[in-house]
Amino acid sequence: MNASFPQPQSDVVLRDVHMPPSPPWWPPAPGWWVLLAIACVALFIAFLLYRRWRRARMRRQQILAELHALATRHGDDDIAYASSLHQLLRRAARRYATDAHQRQGAAWREVLARVPVDTATLDKLMTLDARMYQPRADFDRMSVQAAAYHWLETALRREKAVAGSAEHA
């Protein structure tokens, strides 16, 4: 038995297998769009937080610079210095009590006590009232200035915590 296998025909032309074209780079897959959206939102939130931090820092620096400017502006006049320092404290205290500019005596001390400072600092700040209205009152300018600086610095640093607790109330 002679089995013969069919012979290939020479007129058949073989062609190379062509690969499909590579996918285009644009538009990206949906996962990349989601990642881009998350990155944009994160950058926007970071920008807002940075801007809030920068404004708070600038406000703190302005108030503390004003405290130092008061000391130079009223170098010899203790009454004017006490009055100006008292006004600065009342403006800063409005963050803790909206009617801080109207409070007197024990009510004013309660507003000052909302900032966690020691009793000696509060006592020194309360001498401002006496010095403004009684020219012969005992007044230690350097200790009152240090107490005001300490109170303002603490109050302005706590501003974020107070604003956060006021929003939750």
Order of alpha helices (4+ residues) and beta strands (2+ residues): alpha-alpha-alpha-alpha-alpha-alpha
